[in-house]
Amino acid sequence: MIIIGIDPGASGAICAWCEKLLISKKCPDSAEKMSNIVLNIKNISYIDGDGKVLAYLEKVWARPSNATRAAFHFGENYGRWQGVLESHKIPINYVLPNTWMKYWSKKYDLKLPKDYSEKKKKLKELASYQTDKKVTLYNSDAILIAAYGFKLEQDKINERRNRA
């Protein structure tokens, strides 16, 4: 099973995870390019595995402090990701930012800084613990979302096995 992690902002990314980071791409600027990345991930899932793909999409919204145009663009990008995933028949799990961040801060027994840029740096550091591939401020959240989703799905599988 491959888990797709998506940080849907224009400065976000998409990552594919199966035991390790497979693919990491900066958020493309069109639905067509998004679809091509997702199709590539689906193809990998059939070639290297069982063909199962799940998405963990960060559930976010624009803030009242965002400029109108920026908020609209953000919403467009979020909607594109939803449409692309739905068109490829990939189930979407929505995850709030504080949920996946809380998971990682608990795992490493640390408190994330309140300051936005300091928090982003710390998340980048945490993402670098998960992979030997290049981690940037663009892809760090998506990496952590994908790894978080993979861990949750593995826990569900193990729980089912233990019940059987």
MODELLER restraints for C-alpha pairs under 7 A, 6 or more apart:
rsr = mdl.restraints
at = mdl.atoms
rsr.add(forms.Gaussian(group=physical.xy_distance, feature=features.Distance(at['CA:1:A'], at['CA:18:A']), mean=6.48, stdev=0.5))
rsr.add(forms.Gaussian(group=physical.xy_distance, feature=features.Distance(at['CA:1:A'], at['CA:45:A']), mean=6.87, stdev=0.5))
rsr.add(forms.Gaussian(group=physical.xy_distance, feature=features.Distance(at['CA:1:A'], at['CA:49:A']), mean=6.58, stdev=0.5))
rsr.add(forms.Gaussian(group=physical.xy_distance, feature=features.Distance(at['CA:1:A'], at['CA:50:A']), mean=6.24, stdev=0.5))
rsr.add(forms.Gaussian(group=physical.xy_distance, feature=features.Distance(at['CA:1:A'], at['CA:51:A']), mean=6.75, stdev=0.5))
rsr.add(forms.Gaussian(group=physical.xy_distance, feature=features.Distance(at['CA:1:A'], at['CA:52:A']), mean=4.80, stdev=0.5))
rsr.add(forms.Gaussian(group=physical.xy_distance, feature=features.Distance(at['CA:1:A'], at['CA:53:A']), mean=5.71, stdev=0.5))
rsr.add(forms.Gaussian(group=physical.xy_distance, feature=features.Distance(at['CA:2:A'], at['CA:16:A']), mean=6.42, stdev=0.5))
rsr.add(forms.Gaussian(group=physical.xy_distance, feature=features.Distance(at['CA:2:A'], at['CA:17:A']), mean=5.60, stdev=0.5))
rsr.add(forms.Gaussian(group=physical.xy_distance, feature=features.Distance(at['CA:2:A'], at['CA:18:A']), mean=4.98, stdev=0.5))
rsr.add(forms.Gaussian(group=physical.xy_distance, feature=features.Distance(at['CA:2:A'], at['CA:45:A']), mean=6.34, stdev=0.5))
rsr.add(forms.Gaussian(group=physical.xy_distance, feature=features.Distance(at['CA:2:A'], at['CA:52:A']), mean=6.33, stdev=0.5))
rsr.add(forms.Gaussian(group=physical.xy_distance, feature=features.Distance(at['CA:2:A'], at['CA:53:A']), mean=4.82, stdev=0.5))
rsr.add(forms.Gaussian(group=physical.xy_distance, feature=features.Distance(at['CA:2:A'], at['CA:54:A']), mean=6.49, stdev=0.5))
rsr.add(forms.Gaussian(group=physical.xy_distance, feature=features.Distance(at['CA:3:A'], at['CA:16:A']), mean=5.63, stdev=0.5))
rsr.add(forms.Gaussian(group=physical.xy_distance, feature=features.Distance(at['CA:3:A'], at['CA:17:A']), mean=5.09, stdev=0.5))
rsr.add(forms.Gaussian(group=physical.xy_distance, feature=features.Distance(at['CA:3:A'], at['CA:18:A']), mean=6.44, stdev=0.5))
rsr.add(forms.Gaussian(group=physical.xy_distance, feature=features.Distance(at['CA:3:A'], at['CA:53:A']), mean=5.82, stdev=0.5))
rsr.add(forms.Gaussian(group=physical.xy_distance, feature=features.Distance(at['CA:3:A'], at['CA:54:A']), mean=5.03, stdev=0.5))
rsr.add(forms.Gaussian(group=physical.xy_distance, feature=features.Distance(at['CA:3:A'], at['CA:55:A']), mean=5.67, stdev=0.5))
rsr.add(forms.Gaussian(group=physical.xy_distance, feature=features.Distance(at['CA:3:A'], at['CA:146:A']), mean=5.83, stdev=0.5))
rsr.add(forms.Gaussian(group=physical.xy_distance, feature=features.Distance(at['CA:3:A'], at['CA:149:A']), mean=6.46, stdev=0.5))
rsr.add(forms.Gaussian(group=physical.xy_distance, feature=features.Distance(at['CA:3:A'], at['CA:150:A']), mean=5.82, stdev=0.5))
rsr.add(forms.Gaussian(group=physical.xy_distance, feature=features.Distance(at['CA:4:A'], at['CA:14:A']), mean=6.88, stdev=0.5))
rsr.add(forms.Gaussian(group=physical.xy_distance, feature=features.Distance(at['CA:4:A'], at['CA:15:A']), mean=5.58, stdev=0.5))
rsr.add(forms.Gaussian(group=physical.xy_distance, feature=features.Distance(at['CA:4:A'], at['CA:16:A']), mean=4.49, stdev=0.5))
rsr.add(forms.Gaussian(group=physical.xy_distance, feature=features.Distance(at['CA:4:A'], at['CA:17:A']), mean=6.31, stdev=0.5))
rsr.add(forms.Gaussian(group=physical.xy_distance, feature=features.Distance(at['CA:4:A'], at['CA:54:A']), mean=6.11, stdev=0.5))
rsr.add(forms.Gaussian(group=physical.xy_distance, feature=features.Distance(at['CA:4:A'], at['CA:55:A']), mean=4.49, stdev=0.5))
rsr.add(forms.Gaussian(group=physical.xy_distance, feature=features.Distance(at['CA:4:A'], at['CA:56:A']), mean=5.97, stdev=0.5))
rsr.add(forms.Gaussian(group=physical.xy_distance, feature=features.Distance(at['CA:4:A'], at['CA:146:A']), mean=5.57, stdev=0.5))
rsr.add(forms.Gaussian(group=physical.xy_distance, feature=features.Distance(at['CA:5:A'], at['CA:14:A']), mean=5.71, stdev=0.5))
rsr.add(forms.Gaussian(group=physical.xy_distance, feature=features.Distance(at['CA:5:A'], at['CA:15:A']), mean=5.16, stdev=0.5))
rsr.add(forms.Gaussian(group=physical.xy_distance, feature=features.Distance(at['CA:5:A'], at['CA:16:A']), mean=6.35, stdev=0.5))
rsr.add(forms.Gaussian(group=physical.xy_distance, feature=features.Distance(at['CA:5:A'], at['CA:55:A']), mean=5.99, stdev=0.5))
rsr.add(forms.Gaussian(group=physical.xy_distance, feature=features.Distance(at['CA:5:A'], at['CA:56:A']), mean=4.93, stdev=0.5))
rsr.add(forms.Gaussian(group=physical.xy_distance, feature=features.Distance(at['CA:5:A'], at['CA:57:A']), mean=6.07, stdev=0.5))
rsr.add(forms.Gaussian(group=physical.xy_distance, feature=features.Distance(at['CA:5:A'], at['CA:142:A']), mean=5.07, stdev=0.5))
rsr.add(forms.Gaussian(group=physical.xy_distance, feature=features.Distance(at['CA:5:A'], at['CA:143:A']), mean=6.53, stdev=0.5))
rsr.add(forms.Gaussian(group=physical.xy_distance, feature=features.Distance(at['CA:5:A'], at['CA:145:A']), mean=5.05, stdev=0.5))
rsr.add(forms.Gaussian(group=physical.xy_distance, feature=features.Distance(at['CA:5:A'], at['CA:146:A']), mean=3.87, stdev=0.5))
rsr.add(forms.Gaussian(group=physical.xy_distance, feature=features.Distance(at['CA:6:A'], at['CA:13:A']), mean=5.94, stdev=0.5))
rsr.add(forms.Gaussian(group=physical.xy_distance, feature=features.Distance(at['CA:6:A'], at['CA:14:A']), mean=4.52, stdev=0.5))
rsr.add(forms.Gaussian(group=physical.xy_distance, feature=features.Distance(at['CA:6:A'], at['CA:15:A']), mean=6.51, stdev=0.5))
rsr.add(forms.Gaussian(group=physical.xy_distance, feature=features.Distance(at['CA:6:A'], at['CA:56:A']), mean=6.34, stdev=0.5))
rsr.add(forms.Gaussian(group=physical.xy_distance, feature=features.Distance(at['CA:6:A'], at['CA:57:A']), mean=4.93, stdev=0.5))
rsr.add(forms.Gaussian(group=physical.xy_distance, feature=features.Distance(at['CA:6:A'], at['CA:58:A']), mean=6.22, stdev=0.5))
rsr.add(forms.Gaussian(group=physical.xy_distance, feature=features.Distance(at['CA:6:A'], at['CA:142:A']), mean=5.04, stdev=0.5))
rsr.add(forms.Gaussian(group=physical.xy_distance, feature=features.Distance(at['CA:6:A'], at['CA:145:A']), mean=6.94, stdev=0.5))
rsr.add(forms.Gaussian(group=physical.xy_distance, feature=features.Distance(at['CA:7:A'], at['CA:13:A']), mean=5.38, stdev=0.5))
rsr.add(forms.Gaussian(group=physical.xy_distance, feature=features.Distance(at['CA:7:A'], at['CA:14:A']), mean=6.46, stdev=0.5))
rsr.add(forms.Gaussian(group=physical.xy_distance, feature=features.Distance(at['CA:7:A'], at['CA:57:A']), mean=6.67, stdev=0.5))
rsr.add(forms.Gaussian(group=physical.xy_distance, feature=features.Distance(at['CA:7:A'], at['CA:58:A']), mean=5.67, stdev=0.5))
rsr.add(forms.Gaussian(group=physical.xy_distance, feature=features.Distance(at['CA:7:A'], at['CA:141:A']), mean=6.21, stdev=0.5))
rsr.add(forms.Gaussian(group=physical.xy_distance, feature=features.Distance(at['CA:7:A'], at['CA:142:A']), mean=5.01, stdev=0.5))
rsr.add(forms.Gaussian(group=physical.xy_distance, feature=features.Distance(at['CA:8:A'], at['CA:58:A']), mean=6.73, stdev=0.5))
rsr.add(forms.Gaussian(group=physical.xy_distance, feature=features.Distance(at['CA:8:A'], at['CA:77:A']), mean=6.43, stdev=0.5))
rsr.add(forms.Gaussian(group=physical.xy_distance, feature=features.Distance(at['CA:8:A'], at['CA:78:A']), mean=5.40, stdev=0.5))
rsr.add(forms.Gaussian(group=physical.xy_distance, feature=features.Distance(at['CA:9:A'], at['CA:74:A']), mean=6.03, stdev=0.5))
rsr.add(forms.Gaussian(group=physical.xy_distance, feature=features.Distance(at['CA:9:A'], at['CA:77:A']), mean=6.76, stdev=0.5))
rsr.add(forms.Gaussian(group=physical.xy_distance, feature=features.Distance(at['CA:10:A'], at['CA:27:A']), mean=6.05, stdev=0.5))
rsr.add(forms.Gaussian(group=physical.xy_distance, feature=features.Distance(at['CA:10:A'], at['CA:74:A']), mean=6.80, stdev=0.5))
rsr.add(forms.Gaussian(group=physical.xy_distance, feature=features.Distance(at['CA:10:A'], at['CA:77:A']), mean=6.92, stdev=0.5))
rsr.add(forms.Gaussian(group=physical.xy_distance, feature=features.Distance(at['CA:11:A'], at['CA:27:A']), mean=6.59, stdev=0.5))
rsr.add(forms.Gaussian(group=physical.xy_distance, feature=features.Distance(at['CA:11:A'], at['CA:138:A']), mean=5.84, stdev=0.5))
rsr.add(forms.Gaussian(group=physical.xy_distance, feature=features.Distance(at['CA:12:A'], at['CA:26:A']), mean=6.16, stdev=0.5))
rsr.add(forms.Gaussian(group=physical.xy_distance, feature=features.Distance(at['CA:12:A'], at['CA:27:A']), mean=5.41, stdev=0.5))
rsr.add(forms.Gaussian(group=physical.xy_distance, feature=features.Distance(at['CA:12:A'], at['CA:138:A']), mean=5.19, stdev=0.5))
rsr.add(forms.Gaussian(group=physical.xy_distance, feature=features.Distance(at['CA:12:A'], at['CA:139:A']), mean=6.23, stdev=0.5))
rsr.add(forms.Gaussian(group=physical.xy_distance, feature=features.Distance(at['CA:13:A'], at['CA:24:A']), mean=6.99, stdev=0.5))
rsr.add(forms.Gaussian(group=physical.xy_distance, feature=features.Distance(at['CA:13:A'], at['CA:25:A']), mean=5.55, stdev=0.5))
rsr.add(forms.Gaussian(group=physical.xy_distance, feature=features.Distance(at['CA:13:A'], at['CA:26:A']), mean=4.23, stdev=0.5))
rsr.add(forms.Gaussian(group=physical.xy_distance, feature=features.Distance(at['CA:13:A'], at['CA:27:A']), mean=4.38, stdev=0.5))
rsr.add(forms.Gaussian(group=physical.xy_distance, feature=features.Distance(at['CA:13:A'], at['CA:138:A']), mean=6.14, stdev=0.5))
rsr.add(forms.Gaussian(group=physical.xy_distance, feature=features.Distance(at['CA:13:A'], at['CA:139:A']), mean=5.10, stdev=0.5))
rsr.add(forms.Gaussian(group=physical.xy_distance, feature=features.Distance(at['CA:13:A'], at['CA:142:A']), mean=5.72, stdev=0.5))
rsr.add(forms.Gaussian(group=physical.xy_distance, feature=features.Distance(at['CA:14:A'], at['CA:24:A']), mean=5.81, stdev=0.5))
rsr.add(forms.Gaussian(group=physical.xy_distance, feature=features.Distance(at['CA:14:A'], at['CA:25:A']), mean=5.43, stdev=0.5))
rsr.add(forms.Gaussian(group=physical.xy_distance, feature=features.Distance(at['CA:14:A'], at['CA:26:A']), mean=6.45, stdev=0.5))
rsr.add(forms.Gaussian(group=physical.xy_distance, feature=features.Distance(at['CA:14:A'], at['CA:27:A']), mean=6.31, stdev=0.5))
rsr.add(forms.Gaussian(group=physical.xy_distance, feature=features.Distance(at['CA:14:A'], at['CA:142:A']), mean=5.75, stdev=0.5))
rsr.add(forms.Gaussian(group=physical.xy_distance, feature=features.Distance(at['CA:15:A'], at['CA:23:A']), mean=5.32, stdev=0.5))
rsr.add(forms.Gaussian(group=physical.xy_distance, feature=features.Distance(at['CA:15:A'], at['CA:24:A']), mean=4.33, stdev=0.5))
rsr.add(forms.Gaussian(group=physical.xy_distance, feature=features.Distance(at['CA:15:A'], at['CA:25:A']), mean=6.43, stdev=0.5))
rsr.add(forms.Gaussian(group=physical.xy_distance, feature=features.Distance(at['CA:15:A'], at['CA:142:A']), mean=5.79, stdev=0.5))
rsr.add(forms.Gaussian(group=physical.xy_distance, feature=features.Distance(at['CA:15:A'], at['CA:143:A']), mean=5.87, stdev=0.5))
rsr.add(forms.Gaussian(group=physical.xy_distance, feature=features.Distance(at['CA:15:A'], at['CA:146:A']), mean=6.45, stdev=0.5))
rsr.add(forms.Gaussian(group=physical.xy_distance, feature=features.Distance(at['CA:16:A'], at['CA:22:A']), mean=5.36, stdev=0.5))
rsr.add(forms.Gaussian(group=physical.xy_distance, feature=features.Distance(at['CA:16:A'], at['CA:23:A']), mean=5.05, stdev=0.5))
rsr.add(forms.Gaussian(group=physical.xy_distance, feature=features.Distance(at['CA:16:A'], at['CA:24:A']), mean=6.63, stdev=0.5))
rsr.add(forms.Gaussian(group=physical.xy_distance, feature=features.Distance(at['CA:16:A'], at['CA:41:A']), mean=6.97, stdev=0.5))
rsr.add(forms.Gaussian(group=physical.xy_distance, feature=features.Distance(at['CA:16:A'], at['CA:146:A']), mean=6.60, stdev=0.5))
rsr.add(forms.Gaussian(group=physical.xy_distance, feature=features.Distance(at['CA:17:A'], at['CA:146:A']), mean=5.86, stdev=0.5))
rsr.add(forms.Gaussian(group=physical.xy_distance, feature=features.Distance(at['CA:17:A'], at['CA:147:A']), mean=6.42, stdev=0.5))
rsr.add(forms.Gaussian(group=physical.xy_distance, feature=features.Distance(at['CA:17:A'], at['CA:150:A']), mean=6.93, stdev=0.5))
rsr.add(forms.Gaussian(group=physical.xy_distance, feature=features.Distance(at['CA:20:A'], at['CA:131:A']), mean=6.77, stdev=0.5))
rsr.add(forms.Gaussian(group=physical.xy_distance, feature=features.Distance(at['CA:21:A'], at['CA:131:A']), mean=6.37, stdev=0.5))
rsr.add(forms.Gaussian(group=physical.xy_distance, feature=features.Distance(at['CA:24:A'], at['CA:139:A']), mean=6.84, stdev=0.5))
rsr.add(forms.Gaussian(group=physical.xy_distance, feature=features.Distance(at['CA:26:A'], at['CA:138:A']), mean=6.56, stdev=0.5))
rsr.add(forms.Gaussian(group=physical.xy_distance, feature=features.Distance(at['CA:26:A'], at['CA:139:A']), mean=6.64, stdev=0.5))
rsr.add(forms.Gaussian(group=physical.xy_distance, feature=features.Distance(at['CA:28:A'], at['CA:34:A']), mean=5.92, stdev=0.5))
rsr.add(forms.Gaussian(group=physical.xy_distance, feature=features.Distance(at['CA:31:A'], at['CA:80:A']), mean=5.82, stdev=0.5))
rsr.add(forms.Gaussian(group=physical.xy_distance, feature=features.Distance(at['CA:31:A'], at['CA:84:A']), mean=6.79, stdev=0.5))
rsr.add(forms.Gaussian(group=physical.xy_distance, feature=features.Distance(at['CA:34:A'], at['CA:84:A']), mean=6.93, stdev=0.5))
rsr.add(forms.Gaussian(group=physical.xy_distance, feature=features.Distance(at['CA:35:A'], at['CA:84:A']), mean=5.66, stdev=0.5))
rsr.add(forms.Gaussian(group=physical.xy_distance, feature=features.Distance(at['CA:42:A'], at['CA:51:A']), mean=6.89, stdev=0.5))
rsr.add(forms.Gaussian(group=physical.xy_distance, feature=features.Distance(at['CA:42:A'], at['CA:53:A']), mean=6.75, stdev=0.5))
rsr.add(forms.Gaussian(group=physical.xy_distance, feature=features.Distance(at['CA:45:A'], at['CA:51:A']), mean=4.50, stdev=0.5))
rsr.add(forms.Gaussian(group=physical.xy_distance, feature=features.Distance(at['CA:45:A'], at['CA:52:A']), mean=6.39, stdev=0.5))
rsr.add(forms.Gaussian(group=physical.xy_distance, feature=features.Distance(at['CA:45:A'], at['CA:53:A']), mean=6.92, stdev=0.5))
rsr.add(forms.Gaussian(group=physical.xy_distance, feature=features.Distance(at['CA:53:A'], at['CA:90:A']), mean=6.23, stdev=0.5))
rsr.add(forms.Gaussian(group=physical.xy_distance, feature=features.Distance(at['CA:54:A'], at['CA:90:A']), mean=5.78, stdev=0.5))
rsr.add(forms.Gaussian(group=physical.xy_distance, feature=features.Distance(at['CA:54:A'], at['CA:91:A']), mean=5.39, stdev=0.5))
rsr.add(forms.Gaussian(group=physical.xy_distance, feature=features.Distance(at['CA:54:A'], at['CA:92:A']), mean=6.38, stdev=0.5))
rsr.add(forms.Gaussian(group=physical.xy_distance, feature=features.Distance(at['CA:55:A'], at['CA:90:A']), mean=6.63, stdev=0.5))
rsr.add(forms.Gaussian(group=physical.xy_distance, feature=features.Distance(at['CA:55:A'], at['CA:91:A']), mean=6.13, stdev=0.5))
rsr.add(forms.Gaussian(group=physical.xy_distance, feature=features.Distance(at['CA:55:A'], at['CA:92:A']), mean=4.82, stdev=0.5))
rsr.add(forms.Gaussian(group=physical.xy_distance, feature=features.Distance(at['CA:55:A'], at['CA:93:A']), mean=5.95, stdev=0.5))
rsr.add(forms.Gaussian(group=physical.xy_distance, feature=features.Distance(at['CA:56:A'], at['CA:92:A']), mean=5.93, stdev=0.5))
rsr.add(forms.Gaussian(group=physical.xy_distance, feature=features.Distance(at['CA:56:A'], at['CA:93:A']), mean=4.77, stdev=0.5))
rsr.add(forms.Gaussian(group=physical.xy_distance, feature=features.Distance(at['CA:56:A'], at['CA:94:A']), mean=5.79, stdev=0.5))
rsr.add(forms.Gaussian(group=physical.xy_distance, feature=features.Distance(at['CA:56:A'], at['CA:95:A']), mean=6.51, stdev=0.5))
rsr.add(forms.Gaussian(group=physical.xy_distance, feature=features.Distance(at['CA:56:A'], at['CA:145:A']), mean=6.70, stdev=0.5))
rsr.add(forms.Gaussian(group=physical.xy_distance, feature=features.Distance(at['CA:56:A'], at['CA:146:A']), mean=6.58, stdev=0.5))
rsr.add(forms.Gaussian(group=physical.xy_distance, feature=features.Distance(at['CA:56:A'], at['CA:149:A']), mean=6.17, stdev=0.5))
rsr.add(forms.Gaussian(group=physical.xy_distance, feature=features.Distance(at['CA:57:A'], at['CA:92:A']), mean=6.63, stdev=0.5))
rsr.add(forms.Gaussian(group=physical.xy_distance, feature=features.Distance(at['CA:57:A'], at['CA:93:A']), mean=6.17, stdev=0.5))
rsr.add(forms.Gaussian(group=physical.xy_distance, feature=features.Distance(at['CA:57:A'], at['CA:94:A']), mean=5.03, stdev=0.5))
rsr.add(forms.Gaussian(group=physical.xy_distance, feature=features.Distance(at['CA:57:A'], at['CA:95:A']), mean=6.16, stdev=0.5))
rsr.add(forms.Gaussian(group=physical.xy_distance, feature=features.Distance(at['CA:58:A'], at['CA:94:A']), mean=5.81, stdev=0.5))
rsr.add(forms.Gaussian(group=physical.xy_distance, feature=features.Distance(at['CA:58:A'], at['CA:95:A']), mean=4.96, stdev=0.5))
rsr.add(forms.Gaussian(group=physical.xy_distance, feature=features.Distance(at['CA:58:A'], at['CA:96:A']), mean=5.76, stdev=0.5))
rsr.add(forms.Gaussian(group=physical.xy_distance, feature=features.Distance(at['CA:58:A'], at['CA:97:A']), mean=6.29, stdev=0.5))
rsr.add(forms.Gaussian(group=physical.xy_distance, feature=features.Distance(at['CA:59:A'], at['CA:94:A']), mean=5.39, stdev=0.5))
rsr.add(forms.Gaussian(group=physical.xy_distance, feature=features.Distance(at['CA:59:A'], at['CA:95:A']), mean=5.39, stdev=0.5))
rsr.add(forms.Gaussian(group=physical.xy_distance, feature=features.Distance(at['CA:59:A'], at['CA:96:A']), mean=5.03, stdev=0.5))
rsr.add(forms.Gaussian(group=physical.xy_distance, feature=features.Distance(at['CA:60:A'], at['CA:96:A']), mean=6.76, stdev=0.5))
rsr.add(forms.Gaussian(group=physical.xy_distance, feature=features.Distance(at['CA:62:A'], at['CA:71:A']), mean=5.20, stdev=0.5))
rsr.add(forms.Gaussian(group=physical.xy_distance, feature=features.Distance(at['CA:62:A'], at['CA:74:A']), mean=7.00, stdev=0.5))
rsr.add(forms.Gaussian(group=physical.xy_distance, feature=features.Distance(at['CA:100:A'], at['CA:145:A']), mean=6.40, stdev=0.5))
rsr.add(forms.Gaussian(group=physical.xy_distance, feature=features.Distance(at['CA:100:A'], at['CA:148:A']), mean=6.51, stdev=0.5))
rsr.add(forms.Gaussian(group=physical.xy_distance, feature=features.Distance(at['CA:105:A'], at['CA:111:A']), mean=6.02, stdev=0.5))
rsr.add(forms.Gaussian(group=physical.xy_distance, feature=features.Distance(at['CA:105:A'], at['CA:112:A']), mean=6.68, stdev=0.5))
rsr.add(forms.Gaussian(group=physical.xy_distance, feature=features.Distance(at['CA:112:A'], at['CA:119:A']), mean=5.87, stdev=0.5))
rsr.add(forms.Gaussian(group=physical.xy_distance, feature=features.Distance(at['CA:113:A'], at['CA:119:A']), mean=5.04, stdev=0.5))
rsr.add(forms.Gaussian(group=physical.xy_distance, feature=features.Distance(at['CA:120:A'], at['CA:137:A']), mean=6.82, stdev=0.5))
rsr.add(forms.Gaussian(group=physical.xy_distance, feature=features.Distance(at['CA:123:A'], at['CA:140:A']), mean=6.50, stdev=0.5))
rsr.add(forms.Gaussian(group=physical.xy_distance, feature=features.Distance(at['CA:123:A'], at['CA:141:A']), mean=6.89, stdev=0.5))
rsr.add(forms.Gaussian(group=physical.xy_distance, feature=features.Distance(at['CA:124:A'], at['CA:135:A']), mean=6.63, stdev=0.5))
rsr.add(forms.Gaussian(group=physical.xy_distance, feature=features.Distance(at['CA:124:A'], at['CA:136:A']), mean=6.52, stdev=0.5))
rsr.add(forms.Gaussian(group=physical.xy_distance, feature=features.Distance(at['CA:124:A'], at['CA:137:A']), mean=6.04, stdev=0.5))
rsr.add(forms.Gaussian(group=physical.xy_distance, feature=features.Distance(at['CA:124:A'], at['CA:140:A']), mean=4.97, stdev=0.5))
rsr.add(forms.Gaussian(group=physical.xy_distance, feature=features.Distance(at['CA:127:A'], at['CA:135:A']), mean=6.80, stdev=0.5))
rsr.add(forms.Gaussian(group=physical.xy_distance, feature=features.Distance(at['CA:127:A'], at['CA:140:A']), mean=5.45, stdev=0.5))
rsr.add(forms.Gaussian(group=physical.xy_distance, feature=features.Distance(at['CA:127:A'], at['CA:143:A']), mean=6.23, stdev=0.5))
rsr.add(forms.Gaussian(group=physical.xy_distance, feature=features.Distance(at['CA:127:A'], at['CA:144:A']), mean=5.75, stdev=0.5))
rsr.add(forms.Gaussian(group=physical.xy_distance, feature=features.Distance(at['CA:128:A'], at['CA:135:A']), mean=5.84, stdev=0.5))
